[in-house]
Amino acid sequence: MYHRRMTEPTALSNDMHSPKPTLSESDYMAKMQRLRELVPLAPSEDEKNRLIDELSDLYSECGTYPSEPTLYEWELTNTDNAPFTSGGFGDCRRALFLGRHSVVMKCSRAYYTDRQAKRRAEREIRMWKGLQHPNVLPLIGSIVLGSPPRIFMVPPLMEKGNLKDYLKVKPDADQLSLLMKIAVGLVAVTGIRLRSSMAAMQGGELQKLYSSTTGARKARMCLHLGE
């Protein structure tokens, strides 16, 4: 019979009040990657859900995700039967990431079997994934779905929508402050693109998105790179 080992009350009390060790980003990523490998091997649905919950908590703490080479289907739940918005880049659908986090599944209208479309999408994913800035919407990862296959890029959903729609609801918002934050994000994007010899934004699209996180107003850019 299994007996739980008793500890001294003082030692237990000290342990309960001691701060949790802080993980580095690489530690978080390694732990999440290990959980991603364990989820498909879970012996029961309850255990699978427990692992996904733990994975979701770690993602909330870390803010980045080990989505290489792609996301898995079990990590995403599509909640839209039709796109909620469309543009020159393609269509956007709402979804849940790890059963909890609201995200957007952004896909091109071109099929993934098209060599040029595939190369362009892979370049955009590589560039976007490498952008880490508070005023640039992060890319969680990508996934190929459907028949014929299409590639979906998955960033977080901005609760307040784009800047244009937000200002219709909040016309008294500090527009200068929001534009300054977007400009800072634009500098970060163009700086990286210049270093990679792809500075031209011609043919691309730029969306200004607004989010509200823990009461703090934050403007972020979502980019679609041109050819």
N, C-alpha and C positions, 0 to 999 in steps of 0.2 A: 504494500500500500504506500502511496506517495504521501509524504509528510512535508509540509512547508516549513522551512527552517526559520526559527524565530530569531529576531534580532533584539539587541538591547534598546529600550525606549529612547535613551539619549541619542544613540547612534542613528536611530530611525528619524528622530526629530531633526537632527542636524542634516541628514540626507534630504529630507523633504524640503528644507528651507534653503538648501544650497542651489545656486543658479545652474541652469542647464548648460552644458558645454555648447559653445557656438561653433557651428559647422562652417567650413569654408565652402565656397561655391563648388569647387571640385568635389568635395565630400558629398554635398547635396546631389550633384549630378551622378556620382557613382552609386549612391544609395537608390536614387530614382531609377537608374538604368537596371539595377539588380531587381527591383520590384517589377519593372516592365517585363523582365525575363521570367519572373515567377508567376505573373497573372495567368498566362495561358496554361500553366501547369497546375493550377489550383485544383485540389481534389473535389471541391464542392462549390456551389454558387455562393454560399455564405462566405467561404474563405476568399473567393475571388473578389467579392464586394469589399471585404475587409482590406485586402491588399490595395484595391483601387482607392478606398477612402484614405489609407495611409499615404498613397502616392499623391492624392489630391492635396492633403495637408502639407506635404513637403513642397509641392509646387507653389502653394500659397505663401509659404515662408521664403522660398528661394526666388521666385519670380521668373526663372528661366527653366527650360525643360530639355532633356536629352532626346530629341526627336530624330536622331540620325539612325538609319538613312531616311526613314519616313515614319509618320504616325501609323498606328494600327487602328483597324476598324473599331475595336472594342473601346478605344479611347474617345470616340466621338459618337454623339447621338444627334442626328439631324432633326431639328424641330420645325422646319419650314417645308411645306409642300411645294412652294413656289418662291422664287427670289423676292426679297423685300426691297431690293434696289438693284439697278443695273447701270452700267456705264460703258464707255468705249473699251474698257479692259475686259468686261464680261459681267457675270452675275454674282450676287452675294446672298447667301442663305444663313439664317441663324442656326446655331447648334449648341450643344452642351459638351464641354470638354471634361472628361473624368467624372461625368454625371453631375457636375456642380457648377462649373465655370462657364459663363456665357461667352461664346465666341462667334466669329464669322467664318464661313467657308466660302472663300473667294476663288472663283474659277474663270479661266479664259474660255471663250466660246470655241477655240480651236481644240482639236483632239490631240491627246498626248502621243498618238502614233505619228503625227506630223513632225518630221525631224526638226524643222525650223522652230515650230512652236515649242517642242520639247527643250531645245537648246535655250530658247529665250526664257522659258519658265524656270529652268534649272539655274540660269544666271541670276534671275530675279530673286529666287529663293536664297542662293548663296550670298548675294549682296544684302538682302533684307535681314537674313539671320545674323549677319555680322554687325548690324547696326544696333548698338546699345546706347541709348540716350533717353533721358527722361521726357524729351519732347518729340520723340519718334516712336510711333506705335510698334511694339515688339512683334516679331513673328514667332509663334509657338512652334510651328512645323508645317509639314505638307503631307498630302496623301493622294494617291491615285485611285479613283473610283469610277464605276460605271462601265457600260459597254455600248459603243467604243469608249475607251478610257479617257478620263479628263483629270488633270491635276488640280487639286484644291489647296490653296494657301490658307493657313488658319491663324489669324491674329485674335486678340481679345475683342469683344464687342464693346464699343464705347456707348455707355448708357444714354448720353445726351445727344447722340447723333453727330451730324456734321455741323460746322460752325454756322453755316447759313441758317439751318433749321433752328439751332440753339438761339441765335440772335432774334429770331421771330418770336420766340417765347420769352426771352430775356433781353429786350431792347435796351435796357439800362445797364447791361453788363459792361465791364471795363474792356472795351474793344482794343484799346491800345496795348493793354497788358497781354491779351490773348494773341494779338498779332506779333508782339515781341517774342512770345514763347514759340510761336510757329517759325518765326525768323531764325531763332536760335537752332531749332531743329533742322531748318533748311541749310544752315551753315554746316551743321554736322554731316548732313547727307551729301552736300556738294563737295565738302572736303574729302570725304571718303571716295567719292566718284572721281575727283580729280587725281587722287593718288593712284587710282586704278585705270587711269586713261579713258574714263567714260564720263566726262563732265557734262556732256550735252543732255538736256532734259527734253529736247524736242521729240514730239511724238508720245511723250509720257503723260501721266495724269497725276495730279497732286490733290489729295483730299485733306481738309482741315477738320479734325475730329475733336470732340469735346467730351471729357469724362469727368465724373465726380467721384473721388475716392476718399473715403474717411473725411468727408467735409472739405477737402482741399481741392480748389479748382485747378484743373490741369488741361492745357491744350496740347494736342499731339498731332503730328503729321502721319498720314498713311500714304505711302508712295507706290506708284506703279511705274516701273522703269520703261523707258521707250526702247525701241530697237537699236 
